[in-house]
Amino acid sequence: MEESASKVSPANRNVFVPLTLLLGLASVVSSFAISNYLGMALALITFALSHIALKSVSRSAWIACVTLATSGFVIGLAALFMRILVDTLRR
């Protein structure tokens, strides 16, 4: 009985796809506009959600979710490194 309770049903799995896409898009937007830390945090949440909840969705949906999360994380990380470089060069 515990085994069946821990599995995510296909209907709930399909609900996670738009949620994960929105979180990935939010990570990209927040990395650009709001804060690179928030963008990277949202990207990590999106990665975790993609790998845990989206195990048996279509490959294209999984790739779209992971691509958005990767983009948000890389943009946030690049902004952080650029900020560190500018602060180092100013001194």
Salt bridges, closest charged atoms under 4 A:
GLU3 OE2 - LYS7 NZ 3.97
